[in-house]
Each structure stands twice: as structure tokens, then as C-alpha cells.
Amino acid sequence: MGTRKSIASPAAGGRADTKKKLPEHFRDYRHVWVFMELERGQVHPVSFELLGEGRRLADQLGVQLAGVILGPPGDSTQHAVSEAFAYDADLVYLVEKPLLADYRNEPFTKALTDLVNKYKPEILLLGATTLGRDLAGSVATTLLTGLTADCTGLDVDADGSLAATRPTFGGSLLCTIYTLNCRPQMATVRPRVMRMPQRSNKPIGRVIRHDLRMLEDEIVTKVVGFLSDGQSENANLAYADVVVAGGLGLGALENLQLLKNLAQTIGGDYGCSRPLVQKGWLAADRQIGQTGKTIRPRLYIAAGISGAVQHRVGVEGADLIVAINTDPNAPIFDFANVGVVADAISFLPALTDVFIKRLAPRNPMRLVN
């Protein structure tokens, strides 16, 4: 996979041509912020993943790591504050207001941009969730700064600039983007791209409260009700410990049952590569890869998947990758931990039978505990 560097800057030419002194009014922008996504009283796990990554970046820069929490007054918001410190934040910026009980773009954008304008972070990270993508784009536009979306890697360059890397050109290249002459430097990261850090019992530290000067009557969008999708049958592959996925090598729609049988036997979930979604064999929420879900299971079994770079981006965080393919030169064998050259249609039932015999005496609920 190649690497390309791009600059979020109006100047033309390469980076050497565009590097300028940071404008005077941006020079006091410091520290790394992570937006803590709080919805219906729950902190999205991507927020903790970003705190772990933000801690690393803040330590490299020699600055503080802050969590940013926007929510209604109450126990759930206070719990989010304590969790931010448990995942190693140095301080928390808190906006508590009843009109922040449900996500709406207008009040959340105003609250976050007001915080940025007053306290001036150098780096602002958000999860690339439905909520995070909507908020990040609005905030970046309001602040007239650069935003790198769906990053797969973050680092700090030698001069202290944020190096945000993401796939481009259909995944054939990795593009590293710099926001040289604007602040804050913003990036979104998909869930499960970064490792989940260890939680500690760190006590609550410094909390900076900020008021949102906005009234309900000023907000065009109104919340008329809430329908939970908690009982939906949508896949949640991003947080599955065991995932079995299939590609074109399965040959026919009915062979998807082989995936489901194996996944059920070992207590996992099932997914697929993009071509199967394009064929209409599985829903988009089961697609794994750059344009689908990024997963980080303890065990990933890929059956009949060639392993193009777009798929690799979504699975390379797995602890153990087992690939089954008839082509010994398939790209997936370049990054799999275990490779099996075989026809997935015949190998999957045999593997399922072995697991059934091996696990039956123990009668486990899951293969991975």
C-alpha cells in the first residue's frame, strides 16, 4: 500500500512550499481534546479509544489531555465525567444544559465551538459515528479549520503538527493530511480502529464548567420522541470478540448458512466483504472493510475473501486472523496469522464439526471468554 501526503492548506505545491509560521492568533492554541460522545446516558466506547490515543499524542507534545462532555444535568453526565478521568484525561470541559439531553446539531455545534474559541485546543478528536461525523463537519465549517475524516492512524510530526492518515483512492493509498495554518487540527476516527486503553481508578480531577448561552426557542430542530434500536437485529460487528466472514469464494447465496453455522457454534457473529453486499446477499451493516465496519475481534475467520486493501483496513486490528482461500497467492495470506489453502465450501462444515466435538464436553457459551 502506498503513502501519499496532502496538506489542508490553500497554498499550492508540496509541504515544503506551504509550511509557514502559524498565524499569531493561533500560537496560543495548546492541548489535545477528545469529544466524549454521550447519548441517552451512555458514553460511546469510541470515546475511550480516542482518550487512549489522545493520551499518546498529548504526551508527545508535552500538553494536557482533556475530555469534552456536553449533556443534561444528572447522574449520567457526571458518570461520563468520572469515566473521562478513569481513562486518563487530565481535565474535563463540561457543558450541562437540559437542551443537550438529545443530540441536535445546533446546540451541540454552538457549545463545542464556544469552548474551542475560549479555551483554544490544538487538536480536537471525535468518533466517526453518525453523531460524530455530523458534529465534526459542522464545527470545522464554523471554525474555518481543517478536518480529516475516518482516520486509521494519528501521529505528531517532528514540528508538532498532527499527522492524520486515512485511506484514499478507494483504499489503494494511505494519505497523511496536515492542517498547517489553521487551529484546531480536527480528525474523526472510526470505532475499533484504535485500541481500547486500560481503565484505572483515577479520581475526578479538574472540571471546567462552561455555560451554553442558548434557549430552546432558538433551536429549529425539536425532539418529538425517541425510538430505541436496542432490540433491532442489526449487527454489531465492531464489538464482537469472534467474527466469521465470507467473500465471493462462497460461490452461492445458500452457502452463507455455512458462515452462520460456524459463528453460532463458536459464539461469534458473521459478516462479509463488500461484493456480497453489492450482490444483495447480506445487509450493509454486516460489511467489513474500509467502506463498512472496522473490527478488532480476538478471532477473525475469513472464508473465500481475497483480502484486497479495502478489506485489510477493516480487519488488521484483529488479534488472530485465520484465512481460508483456494488461491495460495491471495493477498489475505500476506497479513493473516494462519492461512489455509482450501475450498471454503467444504472446509467450513468440517471446521464446524471439529469445534462441535471439541467444545461439546465443556458446553461453553462462547469460544472466547
Solvent accessible surface area in square Angstrom, and as a share of the most:
residue,aa,sasa,rsa
1,M,116,0.52
2,G,32,0.31
3,T,94,0.55
4,R,119,0.44
5,K,124,0.53
6,S,34,0.22
7,I,38,0.19
8,A,35,0.27
9,S,24,0.16
10,P,133,0.83
11,A,34,0.27
12,A,90,0.69
13,G,59,0.57
14,G,44,0.43
15,R,56,0.20
16,A,98,0.76
17,D,102,0.53
18,T,1,0.00
19,K,92,0.39
20,K,114,0.48
21,K,174,0.74
22,L,36,0.18
23,P,45,0.28
24,E,124,0.56
25,H,122,0.54
26,F,33,0.14
27,R,124,0.45
28,D,86,0.45
29,Y,25,0.09
30,R,116,0.42
31,H,43,0.19
32,V,0,0.00
33,W,2,0.01
34,V,0,0.00
35,F,3,0.01
36,M,0,0.00
37,E,10,0.05
38,L,16,0.08
39,E,74,0.33
40,R,118,0.43
41,G,26,0.25
42,Q,133,0.59
43,V,22,0.13
44,H,51,0.23
45,P,46,0.29
46,V,2,0.01
47,S,1,0.00
48,F,22,0.09
49,E,1,0.01
50,L,1,0.00
51,L,0,0.00
52,G,22,0.21
53,E,22,0.10
54,G,0,0.00
55,R,42,0.15
56,R,96,0.35
57,L,0,0.00
58,A,0,0.00
59,D,90,0.46
60,Q,95,0.42
61,L,42,0.21
62,G,59,0.57
63,V,18,0.10
64,Q,74,0.33
65,L,0,0.00
66,A,0,0.00
67,G,0,0.00
68,V,0,0.00
69,I,0,0.00
70,L,2,0.01
71,G,1,0.01
72,P,33,0.21
73,P,77,0.49
74,G,37,0.35
75,D,129,0.67
76,S,39,0.25
77,T,0,0.00
78,Q,68,0.30
79,H,103,0.46
80,A,0,0.00
81,V,2,0.01
82,S,32,0.21
83,E,14,0.06
84,A,0,0.00
85,F,1,0.00
86,A,3,0.03
87,Y,24,0.09
88,D,60,0.31
89,A,0,0.00
90,D,46,0.24
91,L,6,0.03
92,V,0,0.00
93,Y,14,0.05
94,L,1,0.01
95,V,0,0.00
96,E,45,0.20
97,K,49,0.21
98,P,97,0.61
99,L,17,0.09
100,L,3,0.01
101,A,47,0.37
102,D,32,0.17
103,Y,47,0.18
104,R,18,0.07
105,N,51,0.26
106,E,56,0.25
107,P,0,0.00
108,F,4,0.02
109,T,14,0.08
110,K,69,0.29
111,A,0,0.00
112,L,0,0.00
113,T,7,0.04
114,D,40,0.21
115,L,0,0.00
116,V,1,0.00
117,N,82,0.42
118,K,123,0.52
119,Y,58,0.22
120,K,55,0.23
121,P,0,0.00
122,E,25,0.11
123,I,0,0.00
124,L,0,0.00
125,L,0,0.00
126,L,0,0.00
127,G,2,0.02
128,A,3,0.03
129,T,17,0.10
130,T,124,0.72
131,L,12,0.06
132,G,0,0.00
133,R,108,0.40
134,D,70,0.36
135,L,0,0.00
136,A,1,0.00
137,G,28,0.27
138,S,28,0.18
139,V,0,0.00
140,A,7,0.06
141,T,99,0.58
142,T,81,0.47
143,L,29,0.14
144,L,148,0.74
145,T,19,0.11
146,G,14,0.14
147,L,60,0.30
148,T,5,0.03
149,A,43,0.33
150,D,31,0.16
151,C,0,0.00
152,T,38,0.22
153,G,23,0.22
154,L,8,0.04
155,D,64,0.33
156,V,21,0.12
157,D,39,0.20
158,A,111,0.86
159,D,77,0.40
160,G,18,0.17
161,S,2,0.01
162,L,5,0.03
163,A,11,0.08
164,A,2,0.02
165,T,26,0.15
166,R,63,0.23
167,P,4,0.03
168,T,29,0.17
169,F,129,0.54
170,G,47,0.45
171,G,0,0.00
172,S,60,0.39
173,L,51,0.25
174,L,44,0.22
175,C,10,0.06
176,T,12,0.07
177,I,35,0.18
178,Y,5,0.02
179,T,7,0.04
180,L,2,0.01
181,N,23,0.12
182,C,34,0.20
183,R,20,0.07
184,P,0,0.00
185,Q,2,0.01
186,M,3,0.01
187,A,0,0.00
188,T,2,0.01
189,V,1,0.00
190,R,22,0.08
191,P,24,0.15
192,R,33,0.12
193,V,21,0.12
194,M,19,0.09
195,R,161,0.59
196,M,75,0.33
197,P,36,0.23
198,Q,166,0.74
199,R,122,0.45
200,S,53,0.34
201,N,144,0.74
202,K,71,0.30
203,P,104,0.66
204,I,99,0.50
205,G,39,0.37
206,R,150,0.55
207,V,47,0.27
208,I,25,0.13
209,R,148,0.54
210,H,38,0.17
211,D,77,0.40
212,L,1,0.01
213,R,195,0.71
214,M,22,0.10
215,L,122,0.61
216,E,73,0.33
217,D,135,0.70
218,E,101,0.45
219,I,2,0.01
220,V,128,0.73
221,T,71,0.41
222,K,101,0.43
223,V,70,0.40
224,V,150,0.86
225,G,53,0.51
226,F,104,0.43
227,L,174,0.87
228,S,81,0.52
229,D,105,0.55
230,G,58,0.56
231,Q,177,0.79
232,S,54,0.35
233,E,164,0.74
234,N,103,0.53
235,A,14,0.10
236,N,99,0.51
237,L,0,0.00
238,A,13,0.10
239,Y,67,0.25
240,A,16,0.12
241,D,51,0.27
242,V,0,0.00
243,V,0,0.00
244,V,0,0.00
245,A,0,0.00
246,G,0,0.00
247,G,1,0.01
248,L,96,0.48
249,G,38,0.37
250,L,0,0.00
251,G,55,0.53
252,A,29,0.22
253,L,93,0.46
254,E,128,0.57
255,N,25,0.13
256,L,9,0.04
257,Q,94,0.42
258,L,32,0.16
259,L,0,0.00
260,K,69,0.29
261,N,58,0.30
262,L,0,0.00
263,A,3,0.02
264,Q,150,0.67
265,T,39,0.23
266,I,1,0.00
267,G,16,0.15
268,G,24,0.23
269,D,35,0.18
270,Y,42,0.16
271,G,0,0.00
272,C,0,0.00
273,S,10,0.07
274,R,95,0.35
275,P,44,0.28
276,L,0,0.00
277,V,33,0.19
278,Q,132,0.59
279,K,112,0.47
280,G,62,0.60
281,W,50,0.18
282,L,23,0.12
283,A,64,0.49
284,A,68,0.53
285,D,34,0.17
286,R,32,0.12
287,Q,14,0.06
288,I,3,0.01
289,G,3,0.03
290,Q,32,0.14
291,T,87,0.50
292,G,17,0.17
293,K,71,0.30
294,T,10,0.06
295,I,1,0.00
296,R,36,0.13
297,P,1,0.00
298,R,118,0.43
299,L,18,0.09
300,Y,0,0.00
301,I,4,0.02
302,A,1,0.00
303,A,0,0.00
304,G,9,0.09
305,I,5,0.02
306,S,63,0.40
307,G,3,0.03
308,A,49,0.38
309,V,37,0.21
310,Q,47,0.21
311,H,11,0.05
312,R,88,0.32
313,V,13,0.08
314,G,1,0.01
315,V,0,0.00
316,E,99,0.44
317,G,17,0.16
318,A,12,0.09
319,D,83,0.43
320,L,72,0.36
321,I,5,0.03
322,V,23,0.13
323,A,0,0.00
324,I,0,0.00
325,N,16,0.08
326,T,88,0.51
327,D,65,0.34
328,P,85,0.53
329,N,130,0.67
330,A,4,0.03
331,P,62,0.39
332,I,1,0.00
333,F,45,0.19
334,D,118,0.61
335,F,29,0.12
336,A,20,0.15
337,N,92,0.47
338,V,68,0.39
339,G,45,0.43
340,V,36,0.20
341,V,90,0.52
342,A,28,0.22
343,D,64,0.33
344,A,3,0.03
345,I,65,0.33
346,S,73,0.47
347,F,59,0.24
348,L,1,0.00
349,P,51,0.32
350,A,54,0.42
351,L,34,0.17
352,T,12,0.07
353,D,72,0.37
354,V,91,0.52
355,F,39,0.16
356,I,86,0.43
357,K,153,0.65
358,R,156,0.57
359,L,16,0.08
360,A,63,0.48
361,P,112,0.70
362,R,162,0.59
363,N,126,0.65
364,P,49,0.31
365,M,180,0.80
366,R,92,0.34
367,L,54,0.27
368,V,18,0.10
369,N,151,0.77
